[in-house]
């Protein structure tokens, strides 16, 4: 195998635990409304862009708020949680040291 010339990483939870923080912020958003993030709702929303996921959440839970308002609140929650919960994914530092 030749020398590594380039390495590309995507952003969604590969290098840092951001997916976990997104899940936490979504749970908090619903907790504020007396609701819970069920496994079924998480499956419905998983892997979708926010502009697709939030309308599905609104429909599934019968929420009256707009997708834009919910997304803005979730982003604020995410930002508040980010710096206290962010961590490198297991093995990241070792991988970076190797490449």
Order of alpha helices (4+ residues) and beta strands (2+ residues): alpha-alpha-alpha-alpha-alpha
